[in-house]
Amino acid sequence: MGAAAGGHALRAVGDVVSFPATVAAFVEALLQGWAEARAGLLVPLLRAAVLLCTAMSLIVLAEKVFLGAVSSVAKLRRRRPGRVCRCDPDEEAAAASQAYPMVLVQIPMYNEREVYQLSIEAACRLTWPVDRLIVQVLDDSTDSVIKELVKGECERWATEEGINVKYETRKDRAGYKAGNLKEGMRHAYVRACEFVAMFDADFQPPPDFLVRTVPFLVHNPSLALVQTRWKFVNANDCLLTRMQEMSMDYHFKVEQEAGSSLCNFFGYNGTAGVWRTQAIVESGGWEDRTTAEDMDLALRAGLLGWEFVYVGSIKVKSELPSTLKAYRSQQHRWSCGPALLFKKMFWQILAAERVSVWKKWYMVYDFFIARRIVGTFYTFFFFSVLIPLNILLPEAQIPVWELIYIPIAITLLNSVGTPRSIHLVILWVLFENVMALHRFKAILIGFLEADRANEWIVTQKLGNLQKLKSIARLTGSYRFKDRFHFLEVFIGLFLLASACFDYLYRDDYVYLFVLPQSIMYFAIGFQFVGLNVSED
């Protein structure tokens, strides 16, 4: 029995002695497996990702250089739209010798308490014969108080100023903005209108807007659309609006200008433009199959051979989203809609018979693939995924020219639209890298036609600056859970960990790129960018 006990004790001692050896062997096997996976799988994948990002960066850079060169040449050669389209609106306005065509001004709105008066007043003050102008207010408001306010404003202009204002409502919000505009076009009095000008509820066209735009359409029968530029009344409100101004100025000064100069095609901005009614009808009218109803109509009209012209000298006052929530909703709509539209119309673009091969190439490659898909994915993946992974797997080296020179060149080309904000360019780059994550998610939702593919949230407007400042004081009532974005915070933590690892264990300065990016992810993840407005 003593021997048995001694044997049991010996086995116990043997177990205790072998346990560390077993752990050591397990850890060694894990390390060996990690080394094999790292060398055989992860590093080759990362090297392939580096090559992919190199190709995408060159595509993005080439597109920026090309569009920048086209818009610069157009400006240097003084290719004014009036000369290109054989029409000078200013001279036409001065002569005013021909009969004025009937023009319909459409203002779609939805619970626009803060701005409805601005847009209605601006539309009613347009310089155009009263008997040749119809102002159509398409009110989709669900708030009965706001509906009465809008209706009362329309009646006031009709009775006191003699303006032909039509206040129109419908039984539901089917199709959202596209459905509202489509319903508006069905009224009998619209048939007499040769042209349709459109303004969102926060847009305030100058009095001479029609005088300067309609002559383009009158004298150029092949022209379907005159698009003008947006001017932002609240660009100086906060850092969020300043950075939006930089992006939008580039869009108008470079992208829209280049599209107009190259092939008389660009994406309609949904407002501050004048359409030929015939072009809308021939293109099939407004469609609500995506959240990019404006781009949808422009694309269908372009495929029928209709031409567009962008007139950057005409500026229409508008409001930028001042809250991050409103901006994210807007960017989701602007990214998801085009992706879904590209999926639906790709083969239709290739099969179009009324447009040239060059125009098809521009629509498919530049307008959709390079600008919206490749540009968005590259911006997010390279700066927020590839660079921090390269810190952990340094075997896959990123060339210095790809890490520094190409991003600097792209940034400088993007910043030409707003010289006054050149000192904010680094913050703008960091901000755009974070928003690229949000846009890329929206693109995937659009391609996959997921649940949110047709989600439409009207962009919140805050009206005049004094009222906005008073609203901004309510930030204390803004709940923390409403200003928390998990994915942005998670990637911010990943970038922060990568930056710390690089600083402690790597002999380079890559953390100088990664650390500021992680801070911007936290700023957006916890919604410290823009104004925080209570919705109560």
N, C-alpha and C positions, 0 to 999 in steps of 0.2 A: 504493500500500500504506500509505503514511503517512497519506493522507487517510482510508483505511478505518479505520486504527487510531484516528485522531483522532475519526472518527464514532462508533466503538464506545465510546471514552472519554467522549464527550459524552452518549451514551445512558445510560452508567452513572451519570454525574453527574446526569443528569435523573432517573433512577430514585431516586437517593438523595434528591434534592430533593423528589420527589413522595411519598415514603413517609410522612413526617410529615403531609402534607396528607391522604393516604388514611386514616390512623389518625384524624386529627381529624374527617374527614367521617363515618367509621364511629361514632366516639364521639358525634358530634352527632346522627346518626340514631338511635342507641340512646337518647340522652336525650330526643329528640323522641318516640320510640315509647313510652318510659316515661311521659312527660308525658301523652300521649294515652290510654294505658292507665289511668293513674292517674285522670285526669279523667273518662274515659268509662266505665270499668269498676270499678276498685277502690274509688273514693270512693263511687259509688252503692251498691255491694255493702255497704260498711261502714256507710253510712247506713241501709240496709235492716236490717243486723244490729243497729244501735242501736235501731231501732223494734221489732224482734223481741224484743230483750232488755228493752225498756221494757214491752212487753206481758207477757212472762214474769215480770218482776219484780212487776208488779201482780197477776198470778195467784198467785204465791207469797205475796206480802204479804196478799192477801185471804184466802187459805186459812189462814195463820197467825192472822190477826185473828179469823176466824170460829171456828176450833177453840179458840183461846184464850178467846173470849167464851163459847162453849158450856160449856167445862170450868169457867170461873170462875163462871158462873151456877149450874151444878150444885153447886158447892162453897158458894156464898153461900146458896143455897136449902136447903142441907143435904139434898140428894137422895141419902141413903144408899141403896146397893143393896138393903139389907134392907127399906127402905120402898117403893121402886119395885117390887120383886118380891113385896111383901106377905109378907115373911118376915124375921124377925130371927134370924140364926144363933146369936147369943149366948144369947137367951132359949131357943131350941130346945135348945141344948147343956145349959143349966141344968135344963130340964124332963126331957129324955131319956125321955119317956113312951112313945114309939112304938118299934116294932121297927126295928132298924138294917137298912138294905138291904145287900146284898152289894156290896162294892167291890173292884175290881181295881186294883192299883198297878203300873204298868209302868215299868221302868227299862231303856231300850235303852242299850247301851254297846259300845265298840270299843277294845280295848287301853287301858283306863283304869286303869293301874297306880296313878297318883297319887291318884285320887279315888273308886275303887269302894267303899271301906269307908265313906266319908262318906255316900253316897247310900243304900246298903243299910241302914246303921244308922238313918238318919233315917226311911226308909220303915217299918222294923220297929218303930220307937218311936212311930208314929202312934197317937193315942188313938182306938181303935175296937175293938169286940169281936173277939177273936182268931178266933172261928168265923165272922165276917162279913167277913173281910179275907183277900185273897190278894195276896202280893207276887210279881210276876213279873219276874225278871231275864233280859232278852233279850241274851245275850252273843254278839256277832259277832266277838270277838277272834280274831286270827290267830296271836297269840303263845301257844304252849302253856303257858308258865309263868304268864302272866297268867290264862289260862282256869282253870288249877288253883287259883290264888289266889281268883278270884271264886267258883268252885264251892265251895271250902272255906269261904268266908265265908257263903255261903248255907246250907250244911249246918250251920254253927255256930249260926246263928240259929234254924234249924229244930229242932235237937236240944236246945240249951241253953235257948232261950227259948220254944219251942213255937209259933213263928210259921210260918204256912203259906207257905213260900217255895218258888217254883217256879223252878228254874234251867233255862233253855231255850237251846239252840243250834240252828243249821241248817247245812246242808252248804256253803253259799256266801253271799256278801254281795249277792246279786241285789236290786236296788232300794234298797240302802243302808238308811237309817233307815226309810223308808216300807215297804220289803220286810220289814224286821225286825218292825215293828209289825203289819203285815198277817199275817205268819206267827204272831205271838203271839196274835192274835185268833182263830185257827183252832182252838185247843185246846178240847177239850170242856168243861173246867171254866169257861171264860170265859162260856159261855151263861147260867150262873146269876148272873153279875154284872150288876147294873143300871147301875152307873156305873164309869167308868174314869178314874183319876187318872194323870197322866204326868209323869215327871221325868227330865231328862237326868242323866248320871252325876255331874255336879258340883253338882247341886241338893240342898239340904238343907231339906225342908219342916219347919215347926214342928210339935210334937206335936199341936196342936189344928187342924191344917190341914183334915182331913176333917170335923171337927165344925163348922167354920165355913163350909165350902163346900157340902157335900152337901145341907143343908136347902134351899138355893136351888132345887136340881133336884127335890127331893122335893115341894115345895109349888108348883112352877110347871111344869106338864106341857109348856108350849110352849118351855121353856128347854133348850137343847142343851149349852151350855158356860158354865162359870164360870172366868174367867181371873183370876189373881192377879198381883201385882207382883213383880219381881225386886229383890233386895237384894244388893249386891255386896260380897263379903268382902275383895276385894283392890283396891278403888278407889284406895287411897292408895299403891299399890306404885310407880307411876311416872307420868310425864306422860301417857303413852298411855292408861292406865286412867282417869285423871282426866277426860280429854277424852271417852272413851267413856261415862263415867258421865253427863256432861252431855247427850249425845245420847240415851241410853237413858232418863234421867229425864224428858226432854221427851216422848219417845214414850209412856211410861206415863201420866204425869200429865196430858198434854194430848190426844194423839192417841187413845189407848185410852179415856180417860175420855169424850172427845167422841163417839166412835163408839158407845159404850155408851149414852150419854144421848140421842143423836139418833135412832138407828134400830135399837138393839140389835144392831149388827153392827160387827165389827172383825176384824182378822187374828189368828188364833190364833198365839200365840208359840211353839208347839211343845213347851212344857214348863210346869210350874207351873200346870196347869189340870185341870179335871175335866169329862169328857164324859159325856153320856147315851149308853149303848151303842146304844140304838135309833136315835139320830140318826146315829151312825157307820155303822150297817148300812144305813139308808135312803139315806144319801148315797153309797153305793157303796164304803165303806171307804177304806183308804189307797191312794193312787196314787203311782207313782214316775215319772211322765212329766216332772216338773220337780224342781228342787232345793228347791222351796217346798211340800213335801208338807203342811205344817201349814196354810198359806194356802189350798192347793187344797181340803182337806177343809172348812175354814171357809166358803169361797166356795160350794161345792156345797151345804152344809147351809143356808147363808143363803138360797140361791135356792129351797130347798124350804119356806121360811117359818119355819125354826127361828130362835130368838132367842138372843142371847148377853148376858152381863152381866160387867162388869169390876169387881172388888172390890180397890181399891187399898190398903185398910187391912190386907190380908193380904199379908205379904212373905215371900218364899222366898229363902234365901241361895243365891248362885251365884257363879261366877267369871268375870271378864272376861278376854279374851285379853291376855296380858302381852307377847307378842312381835308385832312388826309383821307377820311372815310369817303367823302364825295369824290376825291381824285381817284382813289382806288376803284370805286364803282365805275367811274368814267373810263378808266384805262382798261378795265375788264371788258367793257362793252366795245371799246375801240380795238381791242386785240382779238377777242373771241369772234366778233362778227366777221371781220375780213378773213379769218382762217376758215370759218364755215362757208363763207361765200366762195373762196378759192376752191374748196373741195367740191362745191356744187357746180361751179362754172368752168372748171379747168378744161374739160373736153369741149365745151361750147366755145371757149376762146379759140382753141386750136382749129375748130371746124368753121369758124366765121369766114364768110366769103367776101364781105364788104370792106375788110381792112387788110392792110399790107402785112407781110411777114415781119417786117421791122416793128410795126405797132404791136403785133401779137407777142413778139419777143420782149418788148418793153413791158407789156402788161404782165406776162408770166414771170419773167426773170427779175426785172428791176422793181416793178410795182409790188409784187407779192413776195417772191422768194428771197431776193437779196435784202430788201429793205425791212420786211416784216418778220420773216421766219429766220433766216440766217443771222441777221443783225441782232435779233432778240436773244436767240439761243447762245450766240457767241458772247454777247455782253454778260449774260448771267454765268455761263459755264466756265469761261476762261478765268474771270476774276474771282468768282465765289467758290469754284470747285477745283479747277485744275491747279491753280497756283498753290492753294493750301495743301493739296495732295502731293504736289511736287516737293514740298518741304519734308513730308514724311517718306517719300520715295525719291530721293535725289538722283537715282540712276537715270531717270527719264528727264534729261535736261531741257529746259526751255531756253532757246536762243535769246541773247540780250536784245537783239533787234525786234523780236516778237514780244518780249516782255516790256520793253521801254519805248522803242522808236515808233512802232506801228500804233500803239495806243495814244501816244502823244500826237501823232499826225492826225488820227481820227478825231481826237478831242479838239485840236485847233481848227479843223475843218467844220466841226459842229458848232464852234463858238463864234463863227463869223457873223451870225445873224444878230447877235446882241453884244456889240462892243462894250457897252456901258457895264456889262456884268462879267467882264473878263476876269475880274478878281475872284469871282465865285466859281470859276471853272472846275477847280478840284472838288469842291463840294458837289457841284452838279454831276461830275463823273461818278462819284461815290453814290449819289442818290439814284442816278440812272441805272447803275449796276444792281442796286437792290430792287428797283421797280421792274427790271428785266425779269426777275423771278416771278413777280405777279403777272406780268404780261405773258411769259412763257406758259404758266399754268393756264391762263385764259386761252392761249393758242391751242394747247392740248385739248381743253374742254371743247373748243370749237371743232377741231378735227374729229374728235371722238363723238361729237354731238351728245355730250353728257347732259346731266340735269340742268346745269346752269348755262347751257349753250344759248338759250334765248332769254336769259334773265335781263330785265330792263328796269334799272333804277334811275329815276330822273335825278340829274345832277343838282344838288342843293345850291340855291343862290341866296346871297345874304344882302343884296341891295347896296345902298350907299355906305360909304366908309364910316360915317359917324355912328350909324346904327350897328354896323359890323363891330366897331370898337366896344359898344355897349354890350353886345352879345358876348364878345370875347371874355368879358369879366365873369361869365357864368361857368368858367372851367372847373370850379370847385365841385359842382354838382355832377360832373362827368364821371361815371362809374369806371373803376379800374379794369374790370373784365371787358368793358367795351373798347378799351384801347390796348388790348393785348393780341398780338398776332404770332401764333406759336411757331410757324415755319421760319419766319424772319428771325425770331429769337434763337431758335435752334441753330440756324446757320451762323448767326452771330457768335454763339458759343463755340462752334466748330472753328470758325476763323480765329477767335481769340486763343483757343488752345493751340492752334497751328502757329500763331504769332509767338506765343510764349515758348513753344518748343524750338522754333527757329532762333529766338534770342538766346536761349540757354545752351543749345546743343549744336547749332550750325554756325559756321564761320562766314556768314553773309548778312545781307541787309534786307532780305525779302520781307521780314516782319514789318518794315516800314510801309510796304504796300498793303499788307494784310490787316494790320491793327486798325488803321483808319476805316477800312471797309467794315470791320466788325463793329466799330462804334456806330457807323451809319445804320447797320442792320438793327442794332439795339434801339437807335433813335426812332426808326420806323416801326420796329416790333412793339415798342412801348408807346408809340404814337406821340413822340415829342416833336414832330415836325408838323407845321401848320397850326391853325387855330383849332381849339377844342370847343365846340359849341354844343350846348345842351339842347336836346330835341324836345324837351318838355314845354 
